[in-house]
Amino acid sequence: MVTVVQCPTCGKAVSWNEESPFRPFCSKRCQLIDLGEWANEEKRIPAQNQDPDGSNSAFEDEYED
């Protein structure tokens, strides 16, 4: 049985196997669009140790005068 996923960029069905070299993307174009979104910081993974005001307290203690 072949697993089929949706391309995260365009939503096209993609077979998850060796015949789909850009999986989970349907094409190199969709893969590069996604990479560009990460590079432009349009996508990001939230920090777990971040304070509500946006500062990262784990690193601030090291640099305080």
N, C-alpha and C positions, 0 to 999 in steps of 0.2 A: 504494500500500500504506500502510495506517495503522499507526503504531507504537502499541502498547498497553503501558502501564506499570502497576505496582501502586501504589496510593495508599500513601504512606509511613506513614500513620496507621492505616488500617483494612485495607489489603490489597486493596481492591476494584479491579477492572480499570478503567483510565482510558485513553481514546483521546487520543493526543497530537496535538491539532489545535485549530483556532480555536473549535470547538463545545464545548470543555472549558475554560472560562475560569479554572478554579482549578488546572489541571494543574501539577504532577503529582498534586495532591490531587483527590479525587472531589467535594468540596463545600467550601463556605465553612467549615462546622463543622470538618472535618478540618484545613483550613488554619489556623484559629484555635487548635485544640488544639496543633498543632505550634509555632506562634508562642508560645503560653503555656509550652511546655516549654523553649524557648530563653530566654524572659524569666525563668523560675524557675531558670535555670542547670542544668536537668536534662540538657540537651544542651550540649556545648561542643566547640570545635576546640582540640586540644592545641597549646600553644606549642612551637616548635622550639628556642628558646634557653633553655628552662627547665632548671634544675639538678634532680637527683634529689630534693633536699630540698624542692622546691616554690618556691624563690626564683628570680627572674628576674635573672640576673647582668648582663644588658645594661643594666638600669636602675639597679642598685644602685650602680655606680661614680659615677653623676652625683650621688647624694644622700649620699654618705659625708662625714662631718665631718673 
